[in-house]
Amino acid sequence: MDTLTRMRAFIDVVDAEGFSAAARKIGRSKALLSKYVRELEDELGVLLLNRTTRQFSLTEAGHAYFKRASEIVRDIDGLQESMRESSGDVKGRIRLTAPRSFADAAI
């Protein structure tokens, strides 16, 4: 699993203020989001969320990670959008080749 997917899952959970709300919002299961956040914490070696049965709170590391991860994801989304927009216009030189007999017949 890639880090960006885990990062997005973490941001979605924090933005929605819970695993269940985030799962409903993005159409994934609560268990999958929980797994992604747990894997992210394992990868980083820090606890990002203090979990209880009914709620969670961000740790100090979680606050810092959320702020920076949100910026990174916004930058990536902006980059992708700008690439999609720029690819709509065709630019450049077009070269065609054809046999000489075609040119004589058409002209």
ABEGO torsion letter per residue (X at the ends): XBAAAAAAAAAAAAAAGEAAAAAAAAGBBAAAAAAAAAAAAAAAGBBABBBBAABBBBBAAAAAAAAAAAAAAAAAAAAAAAAAAAAABBBEBBBBBBBAAAAAAAX
